[in-house]
Amino acid sequence: MYDNHIYNLMSQLVEEHRSLWRLKKYYVKDAKNCKKCKELWQQLLKEKSQHIKRISEILKAHNL
């Protein structure tokens, strides 16, 4: 059984992955010709990817 903070990290990692998937699959495409919205979604794609990388690094540091 994992400590609660490890479970929280794993849970957040899943949420970040789900959010990234939605951004890629739907949100960017749905923005179509709206430059500002596309820029927003592209920025969020980068941020979500960074979050995923950081959380993964922390989990690896816990030998998971």
PyMOL CGO cylinders between C-alpha atoms (Angstrom):
from pymol import cmd
from pymol.cgo import CYLINDER

trace = [
    CYLINDER, 0.00, 0.00, 0.00, 1.30, 3.45, -0.91, 0.3, 1, 1, 1, 1, 1, 1,
    CYLINDER, 1.30, 3.45, -0.91, 1.49, 6.44, 1.40, 0.3, 1, 1, 1, 1, 1, 1,
    CYLINDER, 1.49, 6.44, 1.40, -1.24, 8.97, 0.74, 0.3, 1, 1, 1, 1, 1, 1,
    CYLINDER, -1.24, 8.97, 0.74, 1.12, 11.52, -0.82, 0.3, 1, 1, 1, 1, 1, 1,
    CYLINDER, 1.12, 11.52, -0.82, 2.30, 8.89, -3.35, 0.3, 1, 1, 1, 1, 1, 1,
    CYLINDER, 2.30, 8.89, -3.35, -1.28, 8.04, -4.20, 0.3, 1, 1, 1, 1, 1, 1,
    CYLINDER, -1.28, 8.04, -4.20, -1.96, 11.78, -4.66, 0.3, 1, 1, 1, 1, 1, 1,
    CYLINDER, -1.96, 11.78, -4.66, 0.95, 12.09, -7.07, 0.3, 1, 1, 1, 1, 1, 1,
    CYLINDER, 0.95, 12.09, -7.07, -0.20, 9.09, -9.09, 0.3, 1, 1, 1, 1, 1, 1,
    CYLINDER, -0.20, 9.09, -9.09, -3.77, 10.37, -9.15, 0.3, 1, 1, 1, 1, 1, 1,
    CYLINDER, -3.77, 10.37, -9.15, -2.65, 13.79, -10.33, 0.3, 1, 1, 1, 1, 1, 1,
    CYLINDER, -2.65, 13.79, -10.33, -0.46, 12.20, -13.00, 0.3, 1, 1, 1, 1, 1, 1,
    CYLINDER, -0.46, 12.20, -13.00, -3.51, 10.42, -14.38, 0.3, 1, 1, 1, 1, 1, 1,
    CYLINDER, -3.51, 10.42, -14.38, -5.52, 13.65, -14.34, 0.3, 1, 1, 1, 1, 1, 1,
    CYLINDER, -5.52, 13.65, -14.34, -2.76, 15.50, -16.19, 0.3, 1, 1, 1, 1, 1, 1,
    CYLINDER, -2.76, 15.50, -16.19, -2.58, 12.76, -18.82, 0.3, 1, 1, 1, 1, 1, 1,
    CYLINDER, -2.58, 12.76, -18.82, -6.35, 12.82, -19.32, 0.3, 1, 1, 1, 1, 1, 1,
    CYLINDER, -6.35, 12.82, -19.32, -6.33, 16.58, -19.64, 0.3, 1, 1, 1, 1, 1, 1,
    CYLINDER, -6.33, 16.58, -19.64, -3.45, 16.47, -22.14, 0.3, 1, 1, 1, 1, 1, 1,
    CYLINDER, -3.45, 16.47, -22.14, -5.33, 13.88, -24.19, 0.3, 1, 1, 1, 1, 1, 1,
    CYLINDER, -5.33, 13.88, -24.19, -8.46, 16.06, -24.32, 0.3, 1, 1, 1, 1, 1, 1,
    CYLINDER, -8.46, 16.06, -24.32, -6.42, 19.10, -25.32, 0.3, 1, 1, 1, 1, 1, 1,
    CYLINDER, -6.42, 19.10, -25.32, -4.77, 17.20, -28.17, 0.3, 1, 1, 1, 1, 1, 1,
    CYLINDER, -4.77, 17.20, -28.17, -7.83, 15.30, -29.36, 0.3, 1, 1, 1, 1, 1, 1,
    CYLINDER, -7.83, 15.30, -29.36, -10.51, 17.97, -29.10, 0.3, 1, 1, 1, 1, 1, 1,
    CYLINDER, -10.51, 17.97, -29.10, -9.69, 21.43, -27.83, 0.3, 1, 1, 1, 1, 1, 1,
    CYLINDER, -9.69, 21.43, -27.83, -7.03, 22.48, -30.34, 0.3, 1, 1, 1, 1, 1, 1,
    CYLINDER, -7.03, 22.48, -30.34, -9.13, 21.16, -33.24, 0.3, 1, 1, 1, 1, 1, 1,
    CYLINDER, -9.13, 21.16, -33.24, -12.30, 22.78, -31.94, 0.3, 1, 1, 1, 1, 1, 1,
    CYLINDER, -12.30, 22.78, -31.94, -10.61, 26.18, -31.77, 0.3, 1, 1, 1, 1, 1, 1,
    CYLINDER, -10.61, 26.18, -31.77, -10.40, 26.09, -35.60, 0.3, 1, 1, 1, 1, 1, 1,
    CYLINDER, -10.40, 26.09, -35.60, -9.73, 29.64, -36.78, 0.3, 1, 1, 1, 1, 1, 1,
    CYLINDER, -9.73, 29.64, -36.78, -9.51, 31.37, -33.40, 0.3, 1, 1, 1, 1, 1, 1,
    CYLINDER, -9.51, 31.37, -33.40, -5.87, 32.32, -33.06, 0.3, 1, 1, 1, 1, 1, 1,
    CYLINDER, -5.87, 32.32, -33.06, -6.10, 33.34, -29.40, 0.3, 1, 1, 1, 1, 1, 1,
    CYLINDER, -6.10, 33.34, -29.40, -7.80, 30.11, -28.40, 0.3, 1, 1, 1, 1, 1, 1,
    CYLINDER, -7.80, 30.11, -28.40, -5.31, 27.99, -30.33, 0.3, 1, 1, 1, 1, 1, 1,
    CYLINDER, -5.31, 27.99, -30.33, -2.46, 29.83, -28.62, 0.3, 1, 1, 1, 1, 1, 1,
    CYLINDER, -2.46, 29.83, -28.62, -4.06, 29.17, -25.24, 0.3, 1, 1, 1, 1, 1, 1,
    CYLINDER, -4.06, 29.17, -25.24, -4.51, 25.46, -25.94, 0.3, 1, 1, 1, 1, 1, 1,
    CYLINDER, -4.51, 25.46, -25.94, -0.96, 25.17, -27.28, 0.3, 1, 1, 1, 1, 1, 1,
    CYLINDER, -0.96, 25.17, -27.28, 0.41, 26.82, -24.15, 0.3, 1, 1, 1, 1, 1, 1,
    CYLINDER, 0.41, 26.82, -24.15, -1.62, 24.50, -21.95, 0.3, 1, 1, 1, 1, 1, 1,
    CYLINDER, -1.62, 24.50, -21.95, -0.29, 21.53, -23.94, 0.3, 1, 1, 1, 1, 1, 1,
    CYLINDER, -0.29, 21.53, -23.94, 3.24, 22.60, -23.05, 0.3, 1, 1, 1, 1, 1, 1,
    CYLINDER, 3.24, 22.60, -23.05, 2.37, 23.19, -19.40, 0.3, 1, 1, 1, 1, 1, 1,
    CYLINDER, 2.37, 23.19, -19.40, 0.57, 19.84, -19.03, 0.3, 1, 1, 1, 1, 1, 1,
    CYLINDER, 0.57, 19.84, -19.03, 3.54, 18.07, -20.57, 0.3, 1, 1, 1, 1, 1, 1,
    CYLINDER, 3.54, 18.07, -20.57, 5.84, 19.79, -18.09, 0.3, 1, 1, 1, 1, 1, 1,
    CYLINDER, 5.84, 19.79, -18.09, 3.58, 18.80, -15.19, 0.3, 1, 1, 1, 1, 1, 1,
    CYLINDER, 3.58, 18.80, -15.19, 3.59, 15.19, -16.35, 0.3, 1, 1, 1, 1, 1, 1,
    CYLINDER, 3.59, 15.19, -16.35, 7.36, 15.20, -16.63, 0.3, 1, 1, 1, 1, 1, 1,
    CYLINDER, 7.36, 15.20, -16.63, 7.82, 16.73, -13.17, 0.3, 1, 1, 1, 1, 1, 1,
    CYLINDER, 7.82, 16.73, -13.17, 5.38, 14.41, -11.42, 0.3, 1, 1, 1, 1, 1, 1,
    CYLINDER, 5.38, 14.41, -11.42, 6.95, 11.41, -13.14, 0.3, 1, 1, 1, 1, 1, 1,
    CYLINDER, 6.95, 11.41, -13.14, 10.40, 12.49, -11.98, 0.3, 1, 1, 1, 1, 1, 1,
    CYLINDER, 10.40, 12.49, -11.98, 9.20, 12.79, -8.40, 0.3, 1, 1, 1, 1, 1, 1,
    CYLINDER, 9.20, 12.79, -8.40, 7.57, 9.36, -8.53, 0.3, 1, 1, 1, 1, 1, 1,
    CYLINDER, 7.57, 9.36, -8.53, 10.79, 7.88, -9.92, 0.3, 1, 1, 1, 1, 1, 1,
    CYLINDER, 10.79, 7.88, -9.92, 12.70, 9.49, -7.05, 0.3, 1, 1, 1, 1, 1, 1,
    CYLINDER, 12.70, 9.49, -7.05, 10.41, 7.49, -4.75, 0.3, 1, 1, 1, 1, 1, 1,
    CYLINDER, 10.41, 7.49, -4.75, 11.56, 4.33, -6.58, 0.3, 1, 1, 1, 1, 1, 1,
    CYLINDER, 11.56, 4.33, -6.58, 8.20, 3.62, -8.19, 0.3, 1, 1, 1, 1, 1, 1,
]
cmd.load_cgo(trace, "trace")
